[in-house]
Amino acid sequence: MNHERTNAVAAFVLVGGKSTRMGRDKAFLRLDGETLLVRALRLAGAVAGEVRIVGEAKKFGAYGRVVEDVYRDRGPLGGIHAALLSTTTELNLMLGVDLPFVEPRFLQYLVREAQESGAVVTVARAGGGWQPLCAAYRREFADVAEQSLRQGRNKIDALFAQVKTRVIEEEELSREGFSAEMFRNLNTPEDWESAQRGST
């Protein structure tokens, strides 16, 4: 469904994080013969004309254009902030590298809803909570993120109440034929083993 890919959207794969629970860098773990990084870049490329990596340039520079955090070691909010500062595109998809089961069709749905609603953030609330690392953000969210980071606050979902947010609830996902299971992320070796068993 590459016809849904658009230059009106940029995508960013967030590879930051220390992967302490996994014990090694999640981006380079392999699933179905490809690394999680390559898989995430492919997923993001299904909807965006341009895909960049948010992380360390020296580690990930060989895989594409890299954006580095302005506020270092501040978690995913720091990554989203850096991505939005670097982009020239109004609408931007953020995708965590450890979400290998997200469907391209869902990313297309997410982007469509973001475009139609005009919301600053378009995000699912499913699978036990918010999914801010599989969400669409407009550039103006950088200001809200900056303010929060300056105040030493790193929580992303706490900021959704401050801007126009289009929430995709679990009921809507089901209605559209999506399962909240796709937001299962890989944090521990156990998650990893389970994912490998499930994908074969």
Legacy VTK file of the C-alpha trace (Angstrom):
# vtk DataFile Version 3.0
C-alpha trace
ASCII
DATASET POLYDATA
POINTS 200 float
0.000 0.000 0.000
2.833 2.356 -0.822
0.377 4.767 -2.428
-0.421 5.910 1.127
3.148 7.059 1.619
3.361 10.827 1.663
5.909 13.620 1.694
3.530 15.549 3.955
4.745 13.374 6.842
8.237 12.789 8.228
8.923 9.796 10.442
11.409 9.317 13.250
12.535 6.018 14.740
13.507 6.504 18.375
16.408 4.211 19.248
17.535 5.969 22.419
17.390 4.377 25.809
19.956 2.349 27.624
18.202 -1.032 27.104
19.159 -1.861 30.702
16.445 -4.467 31.156
17.301 -6.167 27.868
21.018 -6.176 28.632
22.020 -5.250 25.063
21.024 -2.681 22.466
17.484 -3.445 21.335
17.971 -1.757 17.970
20.311 -4.542 16.832
18.269 -7.517 18.029
17.028 -9.637 15.135
13.456 -10.725 14.494
12.447 -12.634 11.360
15.907 -12.135 9.911
16.133 -8.359 10.282
17.194 -6.069 13.117
14.536 -4.146 15.033
16.084 -0.945 13.632
15.767 -2.058 10.001
12.239 -3.284 10.698
11.211 0.035 12.287
12.740 2.027 9.412
10.780 -0.120 6.955
7.526 0.316 8.920
7.972 4.080 9.149
8.869 4.249 5.468
5.456 2.817 4.617
3.855 6.157 5.503
6.556 8.813 5.345
8.569 10.282 2.515
11.500 10.829 4.860
12.583 8.678 7.809
15.255 9.651 10.321
16.748 7.995 13.375
16.798 9.685 16.784
19.837 8.491 18.724
23.637 8.622 18.738
25.144 9.554 15.389
28.299 7.494 15.912
26.271 4.362 16.619
23.497 4.738 14.047
24.930 7.003 11.343
25.515 4.071 8.993
21.752 3.357 8.895
20.414 6.762 7.850
20.135 10.402 8.876
20.437 10.760 12.635
19.080 13.415 14.980
20.695 13.668 18.426
18.928 14.760 21.610
19.298 18.367 22.742
18.383 17.381 26.301
20.400 14.207 26.814
19.380 11.249 28.983
15.835 12.511 29.367
14.084 9.518 27.848
11.669 9.477 24.902
10.433 13.045 25.496
13.963 14.274 24.801
13.939 12.278 21.556
10.547 13.594 20.438
11.661 17.150 21.238
14.871 16.768 19.189
12.969 15.241 16.274
10.420 18.060 16.184
13.139 20.723 16.368
14.916 19.149 13.398
11.914 18.636 11.134
10.610 20.976 8.462
7.456 18.885 8.108
4.291 19.885 9.948
3.190 16.329 10.776
5.676 13.843 12.219
5.333 10.192 13.102
7.291 8.885 16.101
7.977 5.158 16.314
9.879 3.377 19.076
12.395 0.823 17.818
11.014 -1.769 20.261
7.513 -1.898 18.754
8.072 -4.474 15.996
4.460 -5.643 15.744
2.857 -2.352 14.725
1.030 -2.750 11.422
1.805 -0.414 8.501
-1.963 -0.179 7.997
-2.321 1.248 11.508
0.392 3.856 10.852
-1.519 4.894 7.725
-4.713 5.151 9.786
-2.909 7.177 12.458
-1.523 9.649 9.921
-4.919 10.006 8.213
-6.625 10.751 11.538
-3.895 13.266 12.407
-4.360 15.045 9.084
-8.151 15.121 9.313
-8.427 16.129 12.969
-5.771 18.844 12.883
-4.779 17.719 16.399
-1.322 18.539 17.744
-0.992 14.937 18.950
-2.743 11.847 17.595
-2.164 8.889 19.892
-3.695 5.549 20.834
-4.721 4.718 24.388
-4.703 0.931 24.314
-2.834 -2.110 25.536
-2.751 -0.845 29.096
-2.061 2.854 28.532
-0.954 5.621 26.200
1.217 4.743 23.190
3.272 7.944 22.774
6.006 6.126 20.840
3.646 5.183 18.069
1.965 8.549 17.575
1.799 11.590 15.306
2.971 15.002 16.532
2.792 18.413 14.937
5.885 20.611 15.109
4.343 22.934 17.701
4.521 20.130 20.293
8.260 20.925 20.505
7.420 24.064 22.530
5.390 22.112 25.096
8.109 19.465 25.292
10.829 22.106 25.733
8.978 23.735 28.596
8.548 20.386 30.339
12.172 19.355 29.834
13.403 22.689 31.183
11.344 22.072 34.295
12.911 18.641 34.724
9.754 16.746 33.789
10.151 13.883 31.329
6.642 12.398 31.178
5.118 12.590 27.701
1.476 11.730 28.361
1.218 14.400 31.063
1.504 16.952 28.238
-1.410 15.696 26.161
-3.910 17.693 28.231
-2.075 20.905 27.245
-2.661 20.549 23.506
-5.405 19.424 21.149
-5.090 15.635 21.267
-6.913 13.107 19.116
-7.164 9.938 21.210
-7.680 6.604 19.481
-9.287 4.394 22.103
-9.093 0.596 22.166
-12.735 0.304 21.088
-11.978 2.298 17.931
-8.950 0.119 17.209
-11.109 -3.013 17.413
-13.748 -1.456 15.208
-11.099 -0.701 12.574
-9.728 -4.236 12.753
-6.613 -3.594 14.830
-5.454 -5.452 17.925
-3.921 -3.662 20.921
-1.446 -6.569 20.960
0.531 -4.767 18.253
1.776 -2.314 20.911
3.576 -5.099 22.746
7.095 -3.815 23.201
10.315 -5.659 23.852
11.966 -4.621 27.115
13.349 -7.813 28.614
15.009 -11.017 27.386
11.712 -12.777 28.231
9.766 -10.374 25.948
12.348 -11.072 23.288
12.104 -14.855 23.546
8.318 -14.684 23.478
8.409 -12.455 20.356
10.721 -14.862 18.564
8.448 -17.792 19.333
5.396 -15.840 18.175
6.923 -14.655 14.925
8.103 -17.998 13.611
LINES 1 201
200 0 1 2 3 4 5 6 7 8 9 10 11 12 13 14 15 16 17 18 19 20 21 22 23 24 25 26 27 28 29 30 31 32 33 34 35 36 37 38 39 40 41 42 43 44 45 46 47 48 49 50 51 52 53 54 55 56 57 58 59 60 61 62 63 64 65 66 67 68 69 70 71 72 73 74 75 76 77 78 79 80 81 82 83 84 85 86 87 88 89 90 91 92 93 94 95 96 97 98 99 100 101 102 103 104 105 106 107 108 109 110 111 112 113 114 115 116 117 118 119 120 121 122 123 124 125 126 127 128 129 130 131 132 133 134 135 136 137 138 139 140 141 142 143 144 145 146 147 148 149 150 151 152 153 154 155 156 157 158 159 160 161 162 163 164 165 166 167 168 169 170 171 172 173 174 175 176 177 178 179 180 181 182 183 184 185 186 187 188 189 190 191 192 193 194 195 196 197 198 199
